[in-house]
Amino acid sequence: SLRPVLAHGYASMSLSRMGIIHPAADNATATAFRTKSVVVVPAEVLASGAVVAPLISSEGCSGAMAIELREGVEATPQVRAVATILAAQLATMFMPGAVTTAPKAAAQAADSLT
């Protein structure tokens, strides 16, 4: 299952409310994880868009990173490229075999963002 381990720009309680996503679920996060490819969610009138990139390392896919796109921001090739680069960097922290160390790594990463 996929669960949130790191968030930026959201209240601390938001992470606990996000819940767990089954890899077979019909949503962008699960699709990016399963297909190991970037998924773009177009913005709608009342909903932000998103770019979701898989966290891929030599060990396999360990998760997915979702970037919410504010109103007026499009998922251009440049935005998708930056998302892919950031996901590759995060993948080094969240390896499939390192599940027990993921919470510690997430806490360290969150501390470095502040």
Beta strands, then each sheet from edge to edge (+ up, - down):
strand 1: 39-41
strand 2: 49-57
strand 3: 60-69
sheet 1: 1+ 2- 3+
end
